């Protein structure tokens, strides 16, 4: 039942096509003289009418719910960091540790990779294999550069005796930023998988769904990074 | 292509939008390549504004936190509108409602934690000299 047109009564077991051509809520009780023999031309948008949504919509919506729950998990890490950001236990504070030029480079890299991910989406809509693969590759390389800078930062901090075990502040910092970095790393793995699948299988419906979900994931990671570079780095390093 | 392509425009007009799906690309400011370029430019401007607010004395110091939070929320909005194609249209109602619920939970978790922990900190009994010496 991926078809939403609900053409005849036989294909419309819930009689959703009976409410006539209005579809402005309230009118959906049938008995308007429209027997369900038409072609179900009702403006069902936003009213849950018109039969089951297509698989593209339900898959993307399910992934949207996952992303929101992921952001709620991040909010717990943000709350822990906000509470513990002053608990340095005599160790180094954010002002001494954070290097804003690196953070600015990371922000630029991730923002640009979000943009090129959007260009890949546009190329997918044109069904251009070469352009899609190219922009996905650029997206992946920018994400990898972002991850390289983050690993470098963690390595420098660990070598300065400012690892996650030094203070509650640093534990919360590594948990929050490391969690985001893990997401980016997993996203890169997913991106490589999608490039291979797209190359082998072409623009098939399930590949298009997965590409769309990957795009949602990548944009959501950039939104979380906006909160991290503002609340963790800029606020922590401001005088 | 049965899911996406074989639809007529009329059918497309009547169904809900998937999250992040862009349906109207013509005659729309936030549509197509121009939409991505506009969003990219706005995000860059807001990022630069955030760094300037934090690193220079342009803004009255106690207000820097508020300025940064406002700029961050604005940038998240830019991402949602221009990159995730969230609209106020009826085809996006489900997506916006789910997002609103997520934002509610996030606000409860973050603001609630900060609020409660600040109060606990404030109402803590003062530490004795002995306890201070035993601190790790």
Interface residues (C-beta under 8 A of the other chain):
Chain A: X2 X4 X5 X41 X42 X43 X44 X45 X46 X47 X50 X53 X54 X55 X56 X57 X59 X60 X61 X63 X64 X65 X68 X69 X71 X72 X75 X76 X78 X79 X80 X82 X83 X89 X100 X104 X107 X108 X111 X112 X114 X115 X118 X119 X121 X122 X203 X204 X205 X208 X209 X212 X215 X216 X219 X222 X223 X226 X227 X229 X230 X231 X234 X235 X237 X238 X239
Chain B: X1 X2 X3 X4 X10 X11 X13 X14 X15 X16 X17 X18 X19 X20 X21 X22 X32 X33 X36 X39 X40 X43 X44 X47 X50 X51 X53 X54 X55 X61 X64 X65 X68 X69 X71 X72 X75 X76 X79 X80 X83 X84 X89 X90 X91 X93 X94 X95 X98 X99 X101 X102 X105 X106 X109 X110 X112 X113 X114 X117 X136
